C-alpha cells in the first residue's frame, strides 16, 4: 500500500462537514478514506446495520444446514419453507432500506 504523504485542504460549511462525517461513519470509514473514494468515483456503501443482518443470515444458514442434514438422513421428506421465505424477504428488504438510506 502506498504511503500517503500529500495533504489537501478544503473549506466547508459546518453542515457539509457534519454530513461528510456522518456518511463516513455510516460507511465505517475514516473521513479521509470516504472523501478519497467518493472523489475518485468509487462506490461507498453504508455498513451500519449490516451486523444484525449478518447475524440473522448466519442463523438462517444454520437452520437450513440442519434441515439439509435431516433430509439427507431421510428423517424428513417435506419442509414448509414459508417461514424461510418470509425471513429472507424481510432481510432483503432491510438490506435495501440500509442501502437506499445511505445512498
C-alpha positions, 0 to 999 in steps of 0.5 A: 500500500502506498504511503500517503504523504500529500495533504489537501485542504478544503473549506466547508460549511459546518453542515457539509462537514457534519454530513461528510462525517456522518456518511463516513461513519455510516460507511465505517470509514475514516473521513479521509478514506470516504472523501478519497473514494467518493472523489475518485468515483468509487462506490461507498456503501453504508455498513451500519446495520449490516451486523444484525443482518449478518447475524440473522443470515448466519442463523438462517444458514444454520437452520437450513444446514440442519434441515439439509442434514435431516433430509439427507438422513431421510428423517424428513421428506417435506419442509414448509419453507414459508417461514424461510421465505418470509425471513429472507424477504424481510432481510432483503428488504432491510438490506435495501432500506440500509442501502437506499438510506445511505445512498 
